[in-house]
Amino acid sequence: MFEAYRVVDVRSPTGDPAPPEIAERFEGRLFTLHQLEQRGVRITGRFAWYLFAGQDWQLKLEPAV
């Protein structure tokens, strides 16, 4: 059994909100960590990073309940 996660927030490393086209890629869906990695998300310890348009974006993940 794999644990599912929801992306609840996407921000730049400085805390600026991500453009809508990035947030919409993850909005309203559940993912396993493996599925996120298949979509280009790098899981590094407690952080998840997504590279888009030459900039890293930090994804805040929460376990799905």
Biotite code that builds the C-alpha atoms (Angstrom):
import biotite.structure as struc

atoms = struc.array([
    struc.Atom([0.000, 0.000, 0.000], chain_id="A", res_id=1, res_name="MET", atom_name="CA", element="C"),
    struc.Atom([1.321, 3.408, -0.980], chain_id="A", res_id=2, res_name="PHE", atom_name="CA", element="C"),
    struc.Atom([0.559, 6.569, 0.935], chain_id="A", res_id=3, res_name="GLU", atom_name="CA", element="C"),
    struc.Atom([-1.166, 9.288, -1.090], chain_id="A", res_id=4, res_name="ALA", atom_name="CA", element="C"),
    struc.Atom([-0.325, 12.971, -0.816], chain_id="A", res_id=5, res_name="TYR", atom_name="CA", element="C"),
    struc.Atom([-2.004, 16.191, -1.838], chain_id="A", res_id=6, res_name="ARG", atom_name="CA", element="C"),
    struc.Atom([-0.056, 19.255, -2.995], chain_id="A", res_id=7, res_name="VAL", atom_name="CA", element="C"),
    struc.Atom([-1.534, 22.045, -0.878], chain_id="A", res_id=8, res_name="VAL", atom_name="CA", element="C"),
    struc.Atom([0.784, 24.905, -1.822], chain_id="A", res_id=9, res_name="ASP", atom_name="CA", element="C"),
    struc.Atom([3.424, 25.782, -4.405], chain_id="A", res_id=10, res_name="VAL", atom_name="CA", element="C"),
    struc.Atom([5.861, 28.636, -3.724], chain_id="A", res_id=11, res_name="ARG", atom_name="CA", element="C"),
    struc.Atom([9.251, 29.928, -4.757], chain_id="A", res_id=12, res_name="SER", atom_name="CA", element="C"),
    struc.Atom([12.159, 29.431, -2.333], chain_id="A", res_id=13, res_name="PRO", atom_name="CA", element="C"),
    struc.Atom([11.656, 33.067, -1.264], chain_id="A", res_id=14, res_name="THR", atom_name="CA", element="C"),
    struc.Atom([7.976, 32.460, -0.466], chain_id="A", res_id=15, res_name="GLY", atom_name="CA", element="C"),
    struc.Atom([6.351, 34.016, -3.535], chain_id="A", res_id=16, res_name="ASP", atom_name="CA", element="C"),
    struc.Atom([3.261, 32.142, -4.797], chain_id="A", res_id=17, res_name="PRO", atom_name="CA", element="C"),
    struc.Atom([3.688, 30.117, -7.965], chain_id="A", res_id=18, res_name="ALA", atom_name="CA", element="C"),
    struc.Atom([1.987, 31.141, -11.199], chain_id="A", res_id=19, res_name="PRO", atom_name="CA", element="C"),
    struc.Atom([-1.413, 29.474, -11.680], chain_id="A", res_id=20, res_name="PRO", atom_name="CA", element="C"),
    struc.Atom([-0.191, 27.212, -14.489], chain_id="A", res_id=21, res_name="GLU", atom_name="CA", element="C"),
    struc.Atom([2.155, 25.477, -12.026], chain_id="A", res_id=22, res_name="ILE", atom_name="CA", element="C"),
    struc.Atom([-0.341, 25.101, -9.178], chain_id="A", res_id=23, res_name="ALA", atom_name="CA", element="C"),
    struc.Atom([-3.004, 23.816, -11.600], chain_id="A", res_id=24, res_name="GLU", atom_name="CA", element="C"),
    struc.Atom([-0.778, 20.869, -12.560], chain_id="A", res_id=25, res_name="ARG", atom_name="CA", element="C"),
    struc.Atom([-1.201, 19.427, -9.071], chain_id="A", res_id=26, res_name="PHE", atom_name="CA", element="C"),
    struc.Atom([-4.530, 20.893, -7.947], chain_id="A", res_id=27, res_name="GLU", atom_name="CA", element="C"),
    struc.Atom([-7.284, 18.587, -6.742], chain_id="A", res_id=28, res_name="GLY", atom_name="CA", element="C"),
    struc.Atom([-5.413, 15.318, -7.247], chain_id="A", res_id=29, res_name="ARG", atom_name="CA", element="C"),
    struc.Atom([-3.783, 12.740, -5.018], chain_id="A", res_id=30, res_name="LEU", atom_name="CA", element="C"),
    struc.Atom([-0.306, 11.409, -5.803], chain_id="A", res_id=31, res_name="PHE", atom_name="CA", element="C"),
    struc.Atom([2.081, 8.854, -4.380], chain_id="A", res_id=32, res_name="THR", atom_name="CA", element="C"),
    struc.Atom([5.674, 10.027, -4.011], chain_id="A", res_id=33, res_name="LEU", atom_name="CA", element="C"),
    struc.Atom([6.579, 7.823, -6.974], chain_id="A", res_id=34, res_name="HIS", atom_name="CA", element="C"),
    struc.Atom([3.903, 9.462, -9.147], chain_id="A", res_id=35, res_name="GLN", atom_name="CA", element="C"),
    struc.Atom([5.212, 12.913, -8.214], chain_id="A", res_id=36, res_name="LEU", atom_name="CA", element="C"),
    struc.Atom([8.740, 11.845, -9.147], chain_id="A", res_id=37, res_name="GLU", atom_name="CA", element="C"),
    struc.Atom([7.446, 10.579, -12.507], chain_id="A", res_id=38, res_name="GLN", atom_name="CA", element="C"),
    struc.Atom([6.074, 14.105, -13.100], chain_id="A", res_id=39, res_name="ARG", atom_name="CA", element="C"),
    struc.Atom([9.467, 15.685, -12.486], chain_id="A", res_id=40, res_name="GLY", atom_name="CA", element="C"),
    struc.Atom([9.156, 16.464, -8.770], chain_id="A", res_id=41, res_name="VAL", atom_name="CA", element="C"),
    struc.Atom([12.343, 15.914, -6.766], chain_id="A", res_id=42, res_name="ARG", atom_name="CA", element="C"),
    struc.Atom([11.739, 14.594, -3.260], chain_id="A", res_id=43, res_name="ILE", atom_name="CA", element="C"),
    struc.Atom([14.608, 15.673, -0.999], chain_id="A", res_id=44, res_name="THR", atom_name="CA", element="C"),
    struc.Atom([14.023, 14.681, 2.594], chain_id="A", res_id=45, res_name="GLY", atom_name="CA", element="C"),
    struc.Atom([11.097, 16.727, 3.832], chain_id="A", res_id=46, res_name="ARG", atom_name="CA", element="C"),
    struc.Atom([10.954, 18.979, 0.767], chain_id="A", res_id=47, res_name="PHE", atom_name="CA", element="C"),
    struc.Atom([9.556, 18.500, -2.733], chain_id="A", res_id=48, res_name="ALA", atom_name="CA", element="C"),
    struc.Atom([10.836, 20.615, -5.621], chain_id="A", res_id=49, res_name="TRP", atom_name="CA", element="C"),
    struc.Atom([9.507, 21.161, -9.133], chain_id="A", res_id=50, res_name="TYR", atom_name="CA", element="C"),
    struc.Atom([11.571, 22.821, -11.872], chain_id="A", res_id=51, res_name="LEU", atom_name="CA", element="C"),
    struc.Atom([9.497, 25.011, -14.208], chain_id="A", res_id=52, res_name="PHE", atom_name="CA", element="C"),
    struc.Atom([10.667, 27.720, -16.598], chain_id="A", res_id=53, res_name="ALA", atom_name="CA", element="C"),
    struc.Atom([14.202, 27.600, -15.198], chain_id="A", res_id=54, res_name="GLY", atom_name="CA", element="C"),
    struc.Atom([13.121, 28.153, -11.590], chain_id="A", res_id=55, res_name="GLN", atom_name="CA", element="C"),
    struc.Atom([12.670, 25.766, -8.672], chain_id="A", res_id=56, res_name="ASP", atom_name="CA", element="C"),
    struc.Atom([9.290, 25.744, -6.937], chain_id="A", res_id=57, res_name="TRP", atom_name="CA", element="C"),
    struc.Atom([8.729, 24.212, -3.522], chain_id="A", res_id=58, res_name="GLN", atom_name="CA", element="C"),
    struc.Atom([5.673, 21.998, -3.135], chain_id="A", res_id=59, res_name="LEU", atom_name="CA", element="C"),
    struc.Atom([4.012, 21.622, 0.244], chain_id="A", res_id=60, res_name="LYS", atom_name="CA", element="C"),
    struc.Atom([2.710, 18.068, 0.579], chain_id="A", res_id=61, res_name="LEU", atom_name="CA", element="C"),
    struc.Atom([0.160, 16.795, 3.072], chain_id="A", res_id=62, res_name="GLU", atom_name="CA", element="C"),
    struc.Atom([-0.891, 13.182, 3.521], chain_id="A", res_id=63, res_name="PRO", atom_name="CA", element="C"),
    struc.Atom([-4.355, 12.517, 2.137], chain_id="A", res_id=64, res_name="ALA", atom_name="CA", element="C"),
    struc.Atom([-6.868, 11.704, 4.822], chain_id="A", res_id=65, res_name="VAL", atom_name="CA", element="C"),
])
